[in-house]
Every structure is written in C-alpha cells, then in structure tokens.
Amino acid sequence: MTFLSVVSVVAGIMFGIGAIAAVIRIIRGPSILDRALATDVLLAIAICALGAEMALNRHTDTLVVMLILAMFAVVGSISIARFMAKQDAS
C-alpha cells in the first residue's frame, strides 16, 4: 500500500466515526439545538469528505455539490436561530 492510500483509509475511518457520532446526537439529542448542531456537523463532515475525495482523485466534479451543501447548512442554521429567537420571545 502506498502512503496516499493509507492516508485516505485513515481519513475515511475518521469521517465515518464523526458521521456516526453526529447521527447518534441527532437521534438522541435532548433539544432541538443539539439536533441542529449535530446536523451542521454532519453537513460539515460531508463537505470535508467530498473535498478530500476531490483532492485524492484530482477532479472538481463535486464542487457544485459541496457548495449546495454549504448553502443548506447556512440557511438551516439561520432558520433554526430565527425560530428559536421567536420562541424565546413568546
């Protein structure tokens, strides 16, 4: 095995463990803010995994997917923050 393939396997395992931990927090999170934060972490892990895959295979085919995931993360975070602000004001 080459060094690059070892690094890619280790990175894949780390991304997988992080994604599993985020999914567990989404399922078990006691509040909506815990679930929202775990969703943001899961989206960040997906974006980083796509970026690592792009770097390893030397292409830019999934760049649009990364940008759309980032947009969903930002819009989702803003929506939840506004929802919680309205709920606290009540």
N, CA and C atoms as a LAMMPS dump frame, in Angstrom:
ITEM: TIMESTEP
0
ITEM: NUMBER OF ATOMS
270
ITEM: BOX BOUNDS ff ff ff
-5.0000000000000000e+02 5.0000000000000000e+02
-5.0000000000000000e+02 5.0000000000000000e+02
-5.0000000000000000e+02 5.0000000000000000e+02
ITEM: ATOMS id mol type element x y z
1 1 1 N 0.842 -1.199 0
2 1 2 C 0 0 0
3 1 3 C 0.874 1.244 0
4 2 1 N 0.434 2.207 -0.741
5 2 2 C 1.174 3.452 -0.777
6 2 3 C 0.755 4.335 0.39
7 3 1 N 1.529 5.346 0.626
8 3 2 C 1.247 6.273 1.72
9 3 3 C -0.081 6.988 1.504
10 4 1 N -0.367 7.35 0.276
11 4 2 C -1.608 8.066 -0.033
12 4 3 C -2.835 7.202 0.222
13 5 1 N -2.751 5.923 -0.084
14 5 2 C -3.898 5.054 0.174
15 5 3 C -4.089 4.823 1.668
16 6 1 N -3.03 4.771 2.433
17 6 2 C -3.145 4.636 3.895
18 6 3 C -3.787 5.884 4.477
19 7 1 N -3.365 7.039 4.018
20 7 2 C -3.943 8.293 4.499
21 7 3 C -5.423 8.374 4.138
22 8 1 N -5.777 7.942 2.947
23 8 2 C -7.185 8.002 2.543
24 8 3 C -8.039 7.04 3.361
25 9 1 N -7.524 5.873 3.705
26 9 2 C -8.275 4.935 4.543
27 9 3 C -8.449 5.501 5.944
28 10 1 N -7.399 6.062 6.509
29 10 2 C -7.488 6.657 7.85
30 10 3 C -8.463 7.83 7.849
31 11 1 N -8.401 8.663 6.835
32 11 2 C -9.336 9.791 6.745
33 11 3 C -10.769 9.305 6.6
34 12 1 N -10.983 8.267 5.811
35 12 2 C -12.317 7.706 5.649
36 12 3 C -12.869 7.152 6.953
37 13 1 N -12.019 6.484 7.71
38 13 2 C -12.444 5.962 9.018
39 13 3 C -12.796 7.106 9.963
40 14 1 N -11.981 8.149 9.966
41 14 2 C -12.259 9.294 10.838
42 14 3 C -13.548 10 10.429
43 15 1 N -13.772 10.184 9.135
44 15 2 C -15.021 10.79 8.668
45 15 3 C -16.213 9.911 9.049
46 16 1 N -16.06 8.61 8.933
47 16 2 C -17.137 7.688 9.281
48 16 3 C -17.479 7.725 10.76
49 17 1 N -16.469 7.737 11.621
50 17 2 C -16.706 7.809 13.062
51 17 3 C -17.382 9.131 13.425
52 18 1 N -16.926 10.205 12.832
53 18 2 C -17.55 11.505 13.094
54 18 3 C -18.994 11.552 12.631
55 19 1 N -19.271 10.961 11.476
56 19 2 C -20.644 10.947 10.961
57 19 3 C -21.547 10.094 11.84
58 20 1 N -21.047 8.959 12.309
59 20 2 C -21.841 8.108 13.199
60 20 3 C -22.135 8.835 14.507
61 21 1 N -21.144 9.521 15.053
62 21 2 C -21.363 10.278 16.287
63 21 3 C -22.384 11.392 16.083
64 22 1 N -22.341 12.054 14.943
65 22 2 C -23.313 13.121 14.661
66 22 3 C -24.719 12.557 14.499
67 23 1 N -24.85 11.418 13.845
68 23 2 C -26.169 10.799 13.675
69 23 3 C -26.731 10.361 15.024
70 24 1 N -25.876 9.823 15.884
71 24 2 C -26.326 9.454 17.229
72 24 3 C -26.829 10.682 17.985
73 25 1 N -26.13 11.809 17.852
74 25 2 C -26.569 13.034 18.534
75 25 3 C -27.864 13.56 17.929
76 26 1 N -28.053 13.387 16.626
77 26 2 C -29.31 13.797 16.004
78 26 3 C -30.461 12.961 16.562
79 27 1 N -30.242 11.671 16.742
80 27 2 C -31.297 10.785 17.23
81 27 3 C -31.568 11.004 18.72
82 28 1 N -30.516 11.113 19.527
83 28 2 C -30.676 11.164 20.973
84 28 3 C -30.674 12.564 21.561
85 29 1 N -30.42 13.589 20.754
86 29 2 C -30.29 14.946 21.268
87 29 3 C -31.493 15.377 22.086
88 30 1 N -31.282 15.867 23.287
89 30 2 C -32.435 16.226 24.111
90 30 3 C -33.168 17.481 23.635
91 31 1 N -32.499 18.352 22.931
92 31 2 C -33.168 19.581 22.496
93 31 3 C -32.997 19.762 20.988
94 32 1 N -33.768 20.687 20.46
95 32 2 C -33.698 20.964 19.024
96 32 3 C -32.356 21.607 18.663
97 33 1 N -31.77 22.351 19.595
98 33 2 C -30.471 22.967 19.308
99 33 3 C -29.366 21.919 19.207
100 34 1 N -29.433 20.872 20.04
101 34 2 C -28.457 19.78 19.913
102 34 3 C -28.581 19.09 18.563
103 35 1 N -29.808 18.868 18.144
104 35 2 C -30.022 18.227 16.849
105 35 3 C -29.579 19.121 15.694
106 36 1 N -29.821 20.412 15.812
107 36 2 C -29.406 21.346 14.768
108 36 3 C -27.88 21.414 14.665
109 37 1 N -27.211 21.452 15.803
110 37 2 C -25.752 21.489 15.795
111 37 3 C -25.186 20.199 15.215
112 38 1 N -25.786 19.061 15.567
113 38 2 C -25.319 17.786 15.018
114 38 3 C -25.549 17.716 13.512
115 39 1 N -26.642 18.306 13.047
116 39 2 C -26.893 18.342 11.604
117 39 3 C -25.846 19.196 10.895
118 40 1 N -25.493 20.332 11.498
119 40 2 C -24.436 21.164 10.921
120 40 3 C -23.098 20.418 10.89
121 41 1 N -22.805 19.688 11.946
122 41 2 C -21.561 18.908 11.986
123 41 3 C -21.585 17.826 10.911
124 42 1 N -22.727 17.172 10.743
125 42 2 C -22.835 16.133 9.722
126 42 3 C -22.649 16.716 8.321
127 43 1 N -23.231 17.885 8.075
128 43 2 C -23.025 18.537 6.779
129 43 3 C -21.563 18.944 6.587
130 44 1 N -20.921 19.427 7.643
131 44 2 C -19.502 19.794 7.541
132 44 3 C -18.64 18.57 7.254
133 45 1 N -18.97 17.44 7.881
134 45 2 C -18.229 16.203 7.613
135 45 3 C -18.423 15.775 6.161
136 46 1 N -19.647 15.885 5.653
137 46 2 C -19.907 15.513 4.26
138 46 3 C -19.126 16.417 3.305
139 47 1 N -19.095 17.709 3.603
140 47 2 C -18.354 18.644 2.752
141 47 3 C -16.859 18.324 2.782
142 48 1 N -16.323 18.058 3.962
143 48 2 C -14.896 17.723 4.075
144 48 3 C -14.573 16.404 3.383
145 49 1 N -15.465 15.433 3.504
146 49 2 C -15.23 14.145 2.837
147 49 3 C -15.243 14.316 1.322
148 50 1 N -16.176 15.119 0.809
149 50 2 C -16.189 15.38 -0.632
150 50 3 C -14.931 16.126 -1.066
151 51 1 N -14.484 17.076 -0.255
152 51 2 C -13.256 17.8 -0.571
153 51 3 C -12.04 16.892 -0.571
154 52 1 N -11.975 15.979 0.39
155 52 2 C -10.862 15.03 0.429
156 52 3 C -10.895 14.097 -0.78
157 53 1 N -12.098 13.658 -1.151
158 53 2 C -12.231 12.803 -2.327
159 53 3 C -11.804 13.539 -3.588
160 54 1 N -12.17 14.818 -3.682
161 54 2 C -11.753 15.614 -4.837
162 54 3 C -10.236 15.763 -4.886
163 55 1 N -9.624 15.983 -3.73
164 55 2 C -8.168 16.153 -3.696
165 55 3 C -7.444 14.853 -4.04
166 56 1 N -7.965 13.741 -3.544
167 56 2 C -7.31 12.464 -3.818
168 56 3 C -7.425 12.059 -5.283
169 57 1 N -8.581 12.297 -5.878
170 57 2 C -8.789 11.892 -7.271
171 57 3 C -8.501 13.001 -8.28
172 58 1 N -8.13 14.156 -7.8
173 58 2 C -7.72 15.289 -8.63
174 58 3 C -8.757 15.664 -9.683
175 59 1 N -9.97 15.986 -9.185
176 59 2 C -11.025 16.453 -10.074
177 59 3 C -11.868 17.486 -9.324
178 60 1 N -12.728 18.168 -10.045
179 60 2 C -13.598 19.174 -9.428
180 60 3 C -15.064 18.912 -9.761
181 61 1 N -15.408 17.659 -10.003
182 61 2 C -16.768 17.324 -10.41
183 61 3 C -17.793 17.563 -9.302
184 62 1 N -17.414 17.384 -8.062
185 62 2 C -18.373 17.5 -6.955
186 62 3 C -18.301 18.853 -6.248
187 63 1 N -17.672 19.813 -6.856
188 63 2 C -17.58 21.14 -6.242
189 63 3 C -18.955 21.781 -6.096
190 64 1 N -19.822 21.598 -7.067
191 64 2 C -21.173 22.159 -7.004
192 64 3 C -21.949 21.536 -5.845
193 65 1 N -21.774 20.238 -5.641
194 65 2 C -22.446 19.564 -4.532
195 65 3 C -21.963 20.123 -3.203
196 66 1 N -20.673 20.376 -3.095
197 66 2 C -20.131 20.966 -1.859
198 66 3 C -20.726 22.349 -1.608
199 67 1 N -20.842 23.156 -2.64
200 67 2 C -21.402 24.496 -2.477
201 67 3 C -22.876 24.445 -2.084
202 68 1 N -23.623 23.524 -2.652
203 68 2 C -25.042 23.39 -2.296
204 68 3 C -25.188 22.906 -0.857
205 69 1 N -24.364 21.96 -0.43
206 69 2 C -24.402 21.514 0.964
207 69 3 C -24.069 22.654 1.921
208 70 1 N -23.088 23.471 1.567
209 70 2 C -22.743 24.621 2.405
210 70 3 C -23.896 25.614 2.47
211 71 1 N -24.575 25.82 1.347
212 71 2 C -25.73 26.727 1.343
213 71 3 C -26.834 26.193 2.247
214 72 1 N -27.121 24.887 2.157
215 72 2 C -28.137 24.297 3.028
216 72 3 C -27.756 24.428 4.498
217 73 1 N -26.492 24.275 4.815
218 73 2 C -26.053 24.392 6.202
219 73 3 C -26.269 25.805 6.728
220 74 1 N -25.919 26.797 5.935
221 74 2 C -26.077 28.19 6.364
222 74 3 C -27.545 28.551 6.497
223 75 1 N -28.348 28.209 5.498
224 75 2 C -29.771 28.541 5.538
225 75 3 C -30.47 27.806 6.684
226 76 1 N -30.11 26.557 6.904
227 76 2 C -30.692 25.805 8.008
228 76 3 C -30.339 26.385 9.363
229 77 1 N -29.1 26.778 9.542
230 77 2 C -28.679 27.367 10.815
231 77 3 C -29.385 28.695 11.073
232 78 1 N -29.505 29.502 10.045
233 78 2 C -30.197 30.781 10.199
234 78 3 C -31.669 30.564 10.499
235 79 1 N -32.292 29.607 9.841
236 79 2 C -33.711 29.329 10.076
237 79 3 C -33.956 28.863 11.503
238 80 1 N -33.122 27.98 11.993
239 80 2 C -33.293 27.487 13.359
240 80 3 C -33.025 28.595 14.368
241 81 1 N -32.037 29.435 14.106
242 81 2 C -31.757 30.559 15.017
243 81 3 C -32.935 31.531 15.065
244 82 1 N -33.528 31.801 13.924
245 82 2 C -34.7 32.712 13.916
246 82 3 C -35.879 32.067 14.603
247 83 1 N -36.086 30.766 14.403
248 83 2 C -37.179 30.053 15.054
249 83 3 C -37.009 30.092 16.572
250 84 1 N -35.791 29.842 17.04
251 84 2 C -35.543 29.839 18.482
252 84 3 C -35.67 31.236 19.066
253 85 1 N -35.31 32.256 18.316
254 85 2 C -35.437 33.624 18.801
255 85 3 C -36.909 34.004 18.954
256 86 1 N -37.739 33.591 18.007
257 86 2 C -39.178 33.86 18.105
258 86 3 C -39.798 33.071 19.25
259 87 1 N -39.311 31.84 19.46
260 87 2 C -39.856 31.008 20.525
261 87 3 C -39.46 31.561 21.901
262 88 1 N -38.26 32.1 22.036
263 88 2 C -37.829 32.695 23.3
264 88 3 C -38.573 33.988 23.604
265 89 1 N -38.952 34.717 22.565
266 89 2 C -39.666 35.983 22.76
267 89 3 C -41.096 35.743 23.253
268 90 1 N -41.649 34.582 22.943
269 90 2 C -43.034 34.273 23.343
270 90 3 C -43.164 33.987 24.817
